[in-house]
Amino acid sequence: MFREITIGQYYPADSLLHRLDPRVKLFFTLFYMIGIFVADNIFAFSLLTVGLFSAVKLSKVPFGYMVKGLQAIILLLIIAGAFNMFLTPGQTLATVGPLTITDVGLKNAGLMTARMIYLIIGTSLMTLTTTPNRLTDGLETSLGPLQKLNVPVHEIALMMSIALRFIPILVEETDKIMKAQMARGADFETKGLVRKAKAMVPLLVPLFVSAFRRASDLAMAMEARCYHGGEGRTKMKPLHYSKEDRVAYLLILLFFAGVVVLRILF
């Protein structure tokens, strides 16, 4: 289960999306996320679908590998969909015991589920095609103007980079701990919410201990190397825009404008 998480992992490939400047991909992800919540009809979602699948095709990342990240949030999707379906007032379509399915609830459930799926795949696409170091450089450069307002841009970018880098490490650590505890007789397949919560204790406690230990080791390593923030530091590979990046910016703006127009018209 935990190995199915793809967010934060990098998939090496020789594709146009991999070669794009990380600032372009951050810009696309931001406007794509806004577009997901702006879209509220089938036409706008159709355009989002075309844009998303075009980006997946250009990335050369197997779609099956990308979809694996959805398996970890299936329960969340079901809960969110059920809450929207049964608890939203509107015209009654069907009744299931004490629960009522309304037309507005059904529409909201479909929109919420679609938005969460598109959001996971879209954000995964950015991390799968961008190394943590380039993502950090792109985020720091993009937020550079905020330094004039005394915002610690370098530290924020560094924290996000470390968090993304730790995701696959903690996933692997969780898998190892789970197998070790199962070898000692732990049962993670037990039924019942309370029993499942109790069964997770032997997993979560050593996982938190391992995470704090890794964080402490990282802090000590940074101090040993005299790390004092980004002031005065230079980049080994400075970011430069290419012709492809400028074309990508234009396509992103046209894509977002299309989503807004389709929402207004329909």
C-alpha positions as CSV (number, residue, x, y, z in Angstrom):
1,M,0.0,0.0,0.0
2,F,2.6,2.5,1.1
3,R,4.8,1.8,-2.0
4,E,2.0,3.0,-4.2
5,I,2.6,6.6,-3.2
6,T,4.2,8.5,-6.1
7,I,4.0,12.1,-4.9
8,G,7.5,13.4,-4.2
9,Q,9.3,10.7,-6.3
10,Y,11.2,11.5,-9.4
11,Y,10.8,9.4,-12.6
12,P,13.9,9.8,-14.9
13,A,13.1,10.0,-18.6
14,D,14.2,12.0,-21.6
15,S,11.1,14.1,-22.3
16,L,10.1,17.6,-23.2
17,L,8.5,18.0,-19.8
18,H,11.6,16.9,-18.0
19,R,13.7,19.5,-19.9
20,L,11.4,22.4,-19.1
21,D,12.5,25.0,-16.6
22,P,11.1,24.1,-13.1
23,R,9.6,27.6,-12.8
24,V,7.4,26.8,-15.9
25,K,6.2,23.6,-14.2
26,L,5.5,25.4,-10.9
27,F,3.6,28.1,-12.9
28,F,1.6,25.4,-14.8
29,T,0.8,23.5,-11.5
30,L,-0.5,26.7,-9.9
31,F,-2.8,27.7,-12.7
32,Y,-3.8,24.0,-13.2
33,M,-4.9,23.8,-9.6
34,I,-6.9,27.1,-9.9
35,G,-8.4,25.8,-13.1
36,I,-9.6,22.6,-11.4
37,F,-11.7,24.6,-8.9
38,V,-12.8,27.1,-11.5
39,A,-14.2,24.3,-13.8
40,D,-17.7,23.4,-12.9
41,N,-19.2,21.8,-16.1
42,I,-18.4,19.0,-18.5
43,F,-16.9,21.3,-21.1
44,A,-14.3,22.9,-18.8
45,F,-13.4,19.5,-17.4
46,S,-13.0,18.2,-20.9
47,L,-10.4,20.9,-21.6
48,L,-8.7,20.0,-18.3
49,T,-8.7,16.4,-19.3
50,V,-7.1,17.1,-22.7
51,G,-4.5,19.3,-21.1
52,L,-3.7,16.8,-18.4
53,F,-3.4,13.8,-20.7
54,S,-1.3,15.9,-23.2
55,A,1.1,16.7,-20.4
56,V,1.2,13.0,-19.3
57,K,2.0,12.0,-22.8
58,L,4.8,14.6,-23.2
59,S,6.3,13.5,-19.8
60,K,6.8,9.8,-21.0
61,V,5.9,8.7,-17.5
62,P,3.7,5.5,-17.7
63,F,0.1,6.5,-16.9
64,G,-0.3,3.3,-14.8
65,Y,2.7,4.3,-12.6
66,M,1.1,7.7,-12.1
67,V,-2.3,6.3,-11.3
68,K,-0.8,4.2,-8.5
69,G,-0.7,7.3,-6.4
70,L,-4.5,7.3,-6.3
71,Q,-4.7,4.0,-4.5
72,A,-3.5,5.6,-1.2
73,I,-6.5,8.0,-1.2
74,I,-9.3,5.7,-2.3
75,L,-10.8,5.8,1.1
76,L,-10.6,9.6,1.3
77,L,-12.3,9.8,-2.1
78,I,-15.1,7.5,-1.0
79,I,-15.7,9.5,2.2
80,A,-15.6,12.9,0.5
81,G,-18.0,11.7,-2.2
82,A,-20.4,10.1,0.3
83,F,-20.6,13.3,2.4
84,N,-21.3,15.4,-0.6
85,M,-23.9,13.0,-2.0
86,F,-25.9,12.4,1.1
87,L,-25.6,15.7,3.0
88,T,-26.2,18.3,0.3
89,P,-29.8,19.6,0.1
90,G,-31.6,19.5,-3.3
91,Q,-34.2,17.7,-5.3
92,T,-34.5,14.1,-4.0
93,L,-33.4,11.4,-6.5
94,A,-33.3,8.3,-4.3
95,T,-33.5,7.3,-0.7
96,V,-31.2,4.7,1.0
97,G,-32.5,4.1,4.4
98,P,-32.3,7.4,6.4
99,L,-30.0,8.9,3.7
100,T,-31.3,10.9,0.7
101,I,-29.5,11.3,-2.6
102,T,-30.2,14.7,-4.2
103,D,-29.4,16.1,-7.7
104,V,-27.1,18.8,-6.2
105,G,-25.4,16.2,-3.9
106,L,-24.8,13.9,-6.8
107,K,-23.3,16.7,-8.9
108,N,-21.1,17.9,-6.0
109,A,-19.9,14.4,-5.3
110,G,-18.8,13.9,-8.9
111,L,-17.1,17.3,-9.0
112,M,-15.3,16.7,-5.7
113,T,-14.1,13.3,-6.7
114,A,-12.9,14.4,-10.1
115,R,-11.1,17.4,-8.7
116,M,-9.2,15.3,-6.1
117,I,-8.2,12.8,-8.8
118,Y,-7.0,15.5,-11.2
119,L,-5.2,17.3,-8.4
120,I,-3.3,14.2,-7.3
121,I,-2.3,13.4,-10.9
122,G,-1.3,17.0,-11.8
123,T,0.8,17.6,-8.7
124,S,2.4,14.1,-9.1
125,L,3.3,15.1,-12.7
126,M,5.4,18.0,-11.5
127,T,7.4,16.0,-8.9
128,L,7.8,13.0,-11.3
129,T,9.5,15.2,-13.9
130,T,11.5,17.5,-11.7
131,T,14.4,16.6,-9.4
132,P,14.1,17.9,-5.8
133,N,17.2,20.2,-6.4
134,R,15.8,21.8,-9.5
135,L,12.4,22.1,-7.8
136,T,14.0,23.9,-4.9
137,D,15.9,26.3,-7.3
138,G,12.8,27.0,-9.2
139,L,10.7,27.7,-6.1
140,E,13.4,29.9,-4.6
141,T,13.9,31.9,-7.8
142,S,10.1,32.3,-8.3
143,L,9.6,33.6,-4.8
144,G,12.8,35.8,-5.0
145,P,10.9,39.2,-5.0
146,L,9.5,38.3,-1.6
147,Q,13.0,38.6,-0.1
148,K,12.5,42.4,-0.2
149,L,9.7,41.9,2.3
150,N,12.1,39.9,4.6
151,V,10.4,36.6,3.7
152,P,12.9,33.7,4.2
153,V,12.5,32.4,0.7
154,H,15.6,30.2,0.7
155,E,14.6,28.5,4.0
156,I,11.0,27.9,2.7
157,A,12.3,26.4,-0.5
158,L,14.7,24.2,1.4
159,M,12.1,22.9,3.8
160,M,9.8,22.0,0.9
161,S,12.6,20.2,-0.9
162,I,13.5,18.3,2.2
163,A,9.9,17.3,2.8
164,L,9.6,16.1,-0.8
165,R,12.9,14.2,-0.5
166,F,11.7,12.5,2.7
167,I,8.5,11.2,1.3
168,P,10.0,8.2,-0.6
169,I,12.4,7.6,2.3
170,L,9.6,7.4,4.9
171,V,7.5,5.2,2.5
172,E,10.4,2.7,2.3
173,E,10.9,2.9,6.0
174,T,7.2,2.3,6.7
175,D,7.3,-0.8,4.4
176,K,10.3,-2.2,6.3
177,I,8.8,-1.6,9.7
178,M,5.5,-3.1,8.6
179,K,7.2,-6.3,7.4
180,A,9.3,-6.5,10.6
181,Q,6.2,-6.1,12.8
182,M,4.3,-8.7,10.8
183,A,7.2,-11.1,11.2
184,R,6.7,-10.6,15.0
185,G,3.0,-11.4,14.8
186,A,1.5,-8.0,14.2
187,D,-1.9,-8.1,12.4
188,F,-2.6,-5.1,10.1
189,E,-5.5,-6.7,8.3
190,T,-7.8,-6.9,11.4
191,K,-11.4,-5.7,11.0
192,G,-13.0,-2.9,13.0
193,L,-11.9,0.7,13.3
194,V,-10.7,0.5,16.9
195,R,-8.7,-2.6,16.3
196,K,-7.1,-1.1,13.2
197,A,-6.2,2.0,15.2
198,K,-4.6,-0.2,17.9
199,A,-2.8,-2.3,15.2
200,M,-1.2,0.9,13.8
201,V,0.6,1.8,17.1
202,P,3.5,-0.7,16.5
203,L,3.9,0.9,13.1
204,L,3.6,4.6,13.9
205,V,5.8,4.7,17.0
206,P,9.0,3.4,15.4
207,L,8.2,5.4,12.3
208,F,8.1,8.6,14.2
209,V,11.3,7.7,16.1
210,S,13.0,7.0,12.8
211,A,11.8,10.2,11.3
212,F,13.0,12.3,14.2
213,R,16.4,10.5,14.1
214,R,16.8,11.2,10.4
215,A,15.9,14.9,11.0
216,S,18.4,15.1,13.8
217,D,21.1,13.5,11.6
218,L,20.3,15.9,8.8
219,A,20.5,18.9,11.1
220,M,23.9,17.8,12.5
221,A,25.2,17.2,9.0
222,M,24.2,20.7,7.9
223,E,25.8,22.2,10.9
224,A,29.0,20.2,10.3
225,R,29.2,21.7,6.8
226,C,28.8,25.2,8.2
227,Y,25.4,25.7,6.5
228,H,23.9,29.2,7.4
229,G,21.2,29.7,4.9
230,G,21.2,31.0,1.3
231,E,23.0,34.3,1.8
232,G,26.0,34.6,-0.5
233,R,25.5,31.1,-2.0
234,T,25.7,30.6,-5.8
235,K,24.2,28.0,-8.0
236,M,26.2,25.3,-9.8
237,K,23.6,25.2,-12.5
238,P,21.7,28.6,-12.8
239,L,18.3,28.5,-14.3
240,H,17.9,30.0,-17.8
241,Y,14.7,30.2,-19.9
242,S,14.8,28.6,-23.4
243,K,12.4,29.1,-26.4
244,E,10.5,26.0,-25.3
245,D,9.9,27.6,-21.8
246,R,8.5,30.8,-23.3
247,V,6.1,28.8,-25.6
248,A,5.0,26.7,-22.6
249,Y,4.2,29.9,-20.7
250,L,2.0,31.1,-23.5
251,L,0.2,27.7,-23.8
252,I,-0.5,27.6,-20.1
253,L,-2.1,31.1,-20.2
254,L,-4.2,30.1,-23.2
255,F,-5.2,26.9,-21.4
256,F,-6.3,28.7,-18.3
257,A,-8.2,31.3,-20.3
258,G,-10.0,28.5,-22.1
259,V,-11.1,27.0,-18.8
260,V,-12.4,30.3,-17.5
261,V,-14.3,31.1,-20.8
262,L,-15.9,27.6,-20.8
263,R,-17.1,28.2,-17.2
264,I,-18.6,31.5,-18.1
265,L,-20.3,30.4,-21.3
266,F,-21.7,27.1,-19.9
